[in-house]
Amino acid sequence: MSEPLKVLEQTIHGYDRGHQLLAASTELSTKDLDRISQLSDLSGLPIGSEIPDYLTCYPLPSGAFYALARTWLDLDAPRDGCVLTHTILVPTSMWSAGIPARKLLSLHQRPHRTSAARLKSLSLSGWASAKDLNEAASDEELFALADGLFGSGNLPLVWLSEPARVEGNVANLLDFLWPRARMNFSVCTYALQERQIEGKPFHLLIAPSAALARYSKVAREQLIGYGSVVRPKPNSARRQLAERAAQALREGGVSAWPNLDLVKDQLPKELVALQRVAILDDLTKRSKTSPVSSIALLDLYEQIAPGADNLLHEKSRALENAIVRVRSDTSDQRLELLAAIYQRCVRPAYKRYRYFKRDIGAEISTEVSRNPSGALTLLGKTTASNYGVLAAIARGLASLSGEQLAGLASFATQMPTRTRSVLRIQPRLAAQYLLGSQSSNVDELNSSATSVSSWLDLVRGRTRIAMSEELVKVPQTGRHPELLAKVLDSLSVENLPLVIEIQAPEANSQRSRREIDSFLRRYPDQALDYFLSKPRLSSRDVSLCAASMPLNLRSIGKLGAFEPSFTRRDDMVELLAELLIREDWPNEVGEAVDIYGGNWLAQFIRYEGESQLAVLQACRLLLSSISPQDVVVHLDPTDQVSVIWRSMTAELGATIFIGVSAGYLGLALEEPEFKKWLDTTTLKDWLHSGAPVAGEVSKNARCLENEEAVARLWQWVSEVAFRIPDWSGRAKVDIINEAFRHSNGLWSPAAAAGWRAILLRNRQLMGSQTNALDAQAVQLSLCSRNPHLSTILATSFPPVYEATVGEKSRSLLDVLFMFSDWDKGKDLRRKLVETYSDYGWPLDDFALISYEAGILSKIVSRCLRSGRANLLQGAVAELSGNPDSQSFTVRHKLQALLEQGAKEEWD
């Protein structure tokens, strides 16, 4: 072997006015020197004149050296009983490395006083062969020696023998010991009395039989060579250990015992630690077939070599073997065995093999499903510190069906602390247990819910929240209001979706629904945002949202500004309807409706769902609250109005008509859009129902502030009047009356043209030259001073005059004009002349009207007789400027009549 140090230090002790150090090759600490001085002296009072040389081996306090001393009787000393002792100091690194004791013992030499002062270090180079030492111990003595040192451990062990006879056996013993035991071992081969180091007895004392009396305090079983040896029982572990150690002592040291050679660097200094090696032998053999032994072998390796980096190969091989053995086991113990392996994998001694954890944990979880009752039993045995095993069991339990978890309730009652630990690891377990209860069995459901409720009381914080998050997904929770209340109390805004999506039908019962509504009201804004984010709203969603939504402008605004997709339109309408018909609207509702009502109505009219009653009720509220203009702004005339609105034709039609009329007359709505509205089914139905429309002129009178507005008014009359199925003309007359009343002072050619177009269109539709609108036009025009109405008079006077002088329309004209003269046209002629004379209307129109009515001659006579010849002359002048043929004809006719003078007798 190679030694790290090449020299040994040495000392000589003997008599010099007392036993003391005579020479040393190195300086020693005081404690080391004191121990050598003490143990190098004679081992006790002599029992005769002969004292053989003997060995004393022991460690020094500093730990720097191990002492090998040989003592001789000093015949040259000035007094009897003096000795000389040569002590070889072996460095601890060399001694623990296993340098052979025999070679070191061969270096002992009897000291000479004359040469002691020249003592030097011993060189190990070229040293002599090991000295032959006697090994006369019998098998029985070696057995007793092995049993006493390594089996019982009772110290000191006293061996009655002569020193020279067993020194070889002692050398074998020193070489057999493992490093830590070798560094700590103490032996004296000629002990005349008990010897101690710092109050502790030597391990082995070899004493002459004559000194037996001095060991009276030593127990009988601690004596070797005194009578027959009392052996342990056959096949006992202690006996097997003694036999194995005795064999190793005979065969030459630690190398004779393979497992000892394997773990020698890991064993502690106590000699009884050799028992672990014996157990290692036994477990190594039995672990090949026994799962329990394979796991015990893991524990033993951990005890022998707790360091993660020690015995790597052996630990790995033992762990793999244990896994194989346990996997092949089919007994009910398999679950506990897997758990035992998992626990070993997480210990420091096996931290390099923690990669096994995942697979073993998964196997535990799988095994739980095969043996649920065994899992609960194991759970009861597993402490909270074994988190990995608890987690694996918890995962396995959480994967079981309800029936397999039947024993969990009683387990939780008996072991609440352990249950709490499992729930912390696997909060889903409570939900899985509850799922196993039969919903149709009320008693079973109540029992399971009560158990789960008590488990919620066991936990706090995040665990309670996690359990509640899982429980809220279980339909059975919604069927038990008390449990639901406790679950919801643990949840927060992050759990809104889970609460809203509770699927149990019973969750809509009065008690459960009350709990859900209460939860949603804690987070109203977030709840509304969630509902609005859903692609579709169920009827339950609508009801929940409507019940929990805060009725304030901010929340309502989210709905008001929301533009639902086609697939969500009916959902949103139902939600809005539910909100509008609530009875707890705050004062802000008016403002909300003003802002958003039109947008809501736009969604309502397309509704085709099943909640028609609520929608219609809400719509009536809207129509009574929002302005018609807002309605029109938000509606589209091209929208297809749902069938359900047919029952609201009056309300909706009136509102839309008011709105579009105001928009058109107020110049906010263009004519094409206005016509589109009038052609919608809703307005058609409403107008055909005989609804009064003339009042809209008065309502919008504030808009008639200029000629353009008045012109648009007559266009409005034109579009509306002819969509009213009023063949008697009464409704049209009313409309024109209102339009005329609000047009005074603001007539323009465009306005007059609009009225004229109405007259012509009505005449065409009626198929007659005489109708109420023409009579109305003549009457109203003749009462006005505006010259633009000359066009109206030119259009309606001729047919009205013809009807007046005829008989067929007497009744109609009598209503308008109370003429009592037999000359039925006299007042008309007079009024015509006065109008053009007094108001300065276009005189060419005056002449043309007279000509068209066939009364030009009568008019000329009246004008000449009443001194209004200037009217006729003016008419001739204005007609001269007209290029049309009719004007030419009338001008010549008028000039001829002027030349002839007044010839009509009745003008």
ABEGO torsion letter per residue (X at the ends): XBBABABBBBBBBBBBGEBBBABBABBBBAAAAAAAAAAABBAEBBABABBBBBBBBBBBAAGABBBBBBBBBBAABABBGBBBBBBBBBBAAAAAAGBBAAAAAAABBBBBAAAAAABBBBBABGBBBBBBBBBABBAAAAAAAAAAAAAAGBOBBBBBBBAAAAAAAAAAAAAABBAAAAAABBBBABBABBBBBGGBBBABBBBBAAAAAAAAABBAAABBGBEBBBBBBBGBAAAAAAAAAAAAAAAGEAAABAAAAAAAAABBABAAAAAAAAAAAAAAAAAAABAAAAAAAAAAAAAABABAABGAAAAAAAAAAAAAAAAABABAAAAAAAAAAAAAAABAAAAAAAAAAAAAAAAAAAAAAABAAAAAAAAAABBAABAAAAAAAAAAAAABBAAAAAAAAAAAAABAAAAAAAAAABAAAAAAAAAABBAABAAAAAAAAAAAAAAAAABBEAAAAAAAAAAAABAAAAABAAAAAAAAAABBAAAAAAAAABABAAAABAAAAAAAAAAAAABAAAAAAAAAABABBBAAAAAAAAAABBBBAAAAAAAAABBBBAAAAAAAAAAAAAAAABAABBAAAAAAAAAAAAAAAAAAAABABABAAAAAAAAAAAAAABBAAAAAAABBAABBBBAAAAAAAAAAAAAAAAAAAAAAAAGABBAAAAAAAAABAAAAAAAAAGBBAAAAAAAAAAABABAAAAAAAAAAAAAAAAABBBAAGAAAAAAAAAAAAAABGABBAAAAAAAAAAAAAAAAAAGBABBAAAAAAAAAAAABABAAAAAAAAAAAAAAAAAAABAAAAAAAAAABBBABABAAAAAAAAAAAAAAAAGBBAAAAAAAAAAAGAAAAAAAAAAAAGAAAAAAAAAAAAAABABAAAAAAAAAAAAAAAAEBABABX
